[in-house]
Amino acid sequence: MADATGGSRTRTAVPIDFSIGANPYFPTAQMYGELASHLDKHGPFQPRPADEVTAALARLLGLPAASLALATGSAALVSAIGSLAGRSVAAAVPTFGRFTDPGLLGAAVERFELDERSGFALDPAALATFARARGATTAIVSGLAGARELDALAGLDLVVLDETHVGVEESAAGEALSRRNTIVVRSMGETFGLHGIRFCYAVAAPALAARIRAALPRQSLTSVAGTVLFMLGEHRRAYRQSLLRIAADRAALTAGLAQLPGVRVYPSEDTFVLAKLPGGAHAEGLAARLAARHGVVVGDCTGVRGLGPRFVRIAVRPPVETERLLGALGGELRRSNRALSLVPSEGDHGWARTG
């Protein structure tokens, strides 16, 4: 049937949420049964000892246990790191992390805006110069950074790398171990597919990791998070396979979005893809129409610093769901283009037609 705006609405379609980037392939059905059994045995209020869980994560990552700091949720970890960061930090934006929240960091945040024309690529030397000019001794960046990039930031007291991508092999963790000032932070809720477990960890040289652990709450992990971590070690192959499937789905989503006229897609290693809509399209209105007419929910980036009203964030989903998204998005963009073409020029008079 038609909705009030003239669009066709499919009432029988099950809504799909592309605003939350959870792993759609993990945990497996077998793991859900095992998790229920673990909870029956250990109970929800009997968390495993922190040393035991840390040792399990160390084995999984192939890193020294002394280099790890585990926390329940990003807020606790951000606050702990913020206590080491001084009174001011320089953060590269746009970013969706909590590392730009002054309330959590306990520090003023100086925002270093990345250039859209360069695909939001980071120039670490420019960030270091910006930080020093603003009196910040800590820099916060998202994504991967290699030795060359970290060398450009070596003069700062603290460098925090917020790695939100889903890869398990590529990481700056090895660099963090050999540098006195570098912390790599990773949140595992998205890759586990269970946001509710609220599991994050930081990797740093042992002395720096010890300072982070000391700033965390005494009981920093829930029993569910610890249990899932142990299960991850037992189901490592399925976990890695799920990440490979996400990578393939992300490539398909990126290619599909790039084929839509006027849409620009930015490189991603995350469970999300960032896209810029063509001129005349607005993320807020488009997101509302996608939800109302097609049962498809996307992230509106209008309020995100460094982005604006033409940007949307779309989660990586399985192929069938992605096809539905692309069809809905393409249809709404064509509808917007037709509406714009009917708006009279400056020499015309009367109301613009929108139907």
N, C-alpha and C positions, 0 to 999 in steps of 0.2 A: 504494500500500500504506500501512498505518498504521505510525506510528513508536511508540516505547515510551511516549510520553505521550498517545497516542490521536489525534494529529493526522495528517492525510493528507500524505504526502510525495510530491512529483513528482520522480522520479529523472531523467526525461528533459529537464527544463527546464534551460537553460543559466543558471548563476548570474549575477546582475546586481549590480554593486557600486555602491551609492548612498552610499558613504562617501567617495569621491574625486570632487571636483568638477571634472573635466577637461571641456573643450569637446568634445562628441561629434561636432561637425560640421566640425572644423578640426584639422589641415591636411586639405586635399582629397586625393583619390587622386593627382591630377596633381602635387601638391606633394611627395608622398612620392617619386615618381620623380625630380623635380628635386633633392630633397635628396640622394638617393643619388648623382646625377651630380656635385653640388657636392663631396661628400665624396671621391669618386674623384679629383677634380681638385685639391682643396686639401689633402686628408688631414686626419685627425682631430687631428693635433698641430701644425697650422700656423694658429693663430688670426689673424684679421684684426687690424690695428692698432687700438688703442682709439679713436684719433681718428676713424678711418674709420667704425667702428661707431657712435660717438656722433653723428657727422654724419648718418648714416642715420636714427637714431632721432629726431634733431631735425627732420629733414624730415618724417618720419611724423607727429610730434606737432604740428608747427608751433610749436616752441619754440626759443629760442636754445640752441645746443650748450653754451655756458658755464654754462647752468642745470641741466645733467644730470650725474648720477653713476651709472654702470652697474656692476653686480656680478653674479657668478655665485652665485645662491642668496641667500635672505633672511638666512642666518646672517652672511655677510660684510658685508652692508649694515647689519644690526642692530648688529654689533660696531663698525663704523666710526662710526655715528651715536652709539652709546653712549659712544665716546671723547670726544664733544663735550658729553655730557649732564650732566656733574657726578656727584656721589656718590649722588644720589637722584632717582628719577623717579616721577611719579604717573601711573598707567595706569588708564584706564576699563575695567572688566570687567563682564560676560564678553566675552572676545575670544579668537579662535583664533590670533592672531598670535604671533610669537616675541618680540614686544616686551615680554612680561612675564617673560622668562627672565633672571634676574639674572646668570647665568653668561655669557650672550652680551653683555648690556649693559655688564657691568662696573660695575654700580650697583645699589643697593638699590631695590626696587620697592614703592611704596606703592599698594595697590589701591583704587581708588575704585569701589565697587560700584553699578551702575546698578539702578534700581528696576524689577522685573518688572511692577508694576502700571501703569507708564507705557509699557510695551512696550520697556523698556530704552532709553528716550530719554535723551539726554545734556543736562544743564544745564551749559553751559560755565562760567558764573559760579560755580556750586557747585564744579566741578572746580578752578577757579583758587584759590578759597578753601581747599579741601582741600589743594592742593599747597603753598600758602604755609604752612599750619598744620603740615605735615609736613616742612618744610624742603626741599621739592623745587623745583628751578628749571626742570624739564622736565615737560611733559604729553604723554601719548600717548593718542590716541583712534583708533577705527576708523570708517570711513565718511566720508561727505561732510561738509564744513563750509563754510558761506558766510561772507561778510564780517562779519555780525553776530556769529556764533559765535566767529570768530577775534579780533574786537575784545575780547571778554570775556577772552581768554587773552593779550592783548598784553603784559601786565606780566611774563610769564615769559620766561626767557632763550631757551627752545627749545620749539616746539610741533611734534610729529610726528603727521601724519595718515596712518594705515595704510589705504590705499584698496584693499580686496580685491575690490570689485565688478567686474562685467564690462563696464560701460559704457565707451565710448571718448570720448564727448562731454562728459559731466558729470564735472567734476573741480575740485578746489580749486587746481590747478596755477597758474592765473592769479593767484590770491591769493598763492600762495607767492612768485611772482616779485617782488611789490611789498612784501613784508614781510621784515625782516631776520632774523626768528626762526622762520620756518615752513618745514617740510620735508614734502613729500608723497611717500609711498613706494608703489610699485605692483609687484606680482609678476605676471608674464605667463605663468607656467607653466600656470595653469588656463585662461586664455583662448586660449592657443596650442593646448591639448589635448596638450601634450608636457611633462609635469612634469620629465622628465629633462634638458631644456635648461637649467633652473635660471637663469632670467634675471629680474633685478629692476632697478629703477632708481628714483632719487630726483630730485625737482624742487625747486629752491630758488633764491633769489637768487644771482647768480653768485659773490659772495664766500663765501657759505655752502656752495654746491655745491663750490667749490674745496677747502674744508676737508674735505668728505666724501671727495672723490677722493683727497686726500693721505693719508687714513686707510685707504684700501682697499689690498688687495694689488696689487703692480705689474702683474701680469697678471690682470685681473679678469673676463675673459670667455673661455669656451671657443669653439672654432672652430664647433661646432654651433650655439651660441646666436647667434653673429654671423651665420652663414649663414641661419638661420631669420628673423632680423630683416630681412636684406636681402630675403628671399623675401616677407616680410609686406608690404613696400612694393610689390612687384610684384603681390601678390594681395590688395590692400587691400579690394576690393569683396567678394570671397568671405569675407574675415574679418568685415567689418561685417555681412554677411548672416547669418553664423553667430551673431553676438551678438544679432541680432534674433530669430532662432529660439530662442535660449536664453531671451530675455525672454518670448516667447510660452509656451514650455514651463514656465517658472517660474510664470507666471500660472495655467496649468492645474494645476500641482502644488499651488500655494497654495489654489486654489479646491477641488480635490479633498480635500485634507487638512481644510479648514474644514468640509466636509460630514460628516466622520466625527464621531459623537457624542462630545462632551467634549474634542475636540482643539482646542487653540488654536495658531494660526499667527502668526508675527511677520513684519513687513515685511522684505523682503530685496531687495538689488540685486546679490547675489552668485550664484555657481554653487551655493549651498546655500540651503536653507530650514530655519529653526529651528522646531520644533514642541514643544508641551508636551502630554503624554499626560494622559488623564483620571485622576481619583483612583483609586487601587488598581492602576494599571498602573505597571510599573517598566521603565525603559529597558534595563537589562542583560538581564533575562529575556526581554523582548520581542525585543530584537535577536538573542538566541540562538535563539529559536523561529523568527523570520523566516528566519534563515540555514539552520537545520536542516530546516524543513518546506517552505520555499518557494524556497530559493536566492536570497534577497534580503538584501543586507548594508546596514545603515544605521549611522550613527555614534551611539554611546552617549555621552551627555554627562554621565554620572554624576560623573565626576571633574573636570569643568570648573568652575573657581571662578566662583560667581555663578549657576550653573544647578542641577544636581543630578539625582536619580535619575528624574525624570519627563520629562526633555528628550532629544530625539533630533535629530540633524542629518542632513538628507536632501539628497543631491545632485540637481541638475536633470538629467533625462535625457529622451530622446525620448518621444513620447506613448505608444507601445505598451508601453514599459518602465514608464512611470509608471502605466499602467492595471494592470499586474501588481502593482506595489508597493501601490497603493491597495486592490486586492482582497485581497492578503495581509494588509496592516495592518488593514483593516476586519474581516476574519475573526478575526484573533488578538485584537483588542480585544473583539469579541463573545464569544469563548471565555473571555476573562478576566472579563468581566462575569457570564457564567453561573457560572463557578467561584466568584466572590465571593458570588453570590446563594445558593449552597449551603452557605456557611460558617455554622454555627449561631450564634445569638445568645448573649449571656452566660448566659442561663438554660438553655441546652441543654447536653447532655453528650455525650461520645463524640467520635469523629474526624470532622473535616469531610470531606465528599465533594468530590472534585476532578474526577471524570470526567464 
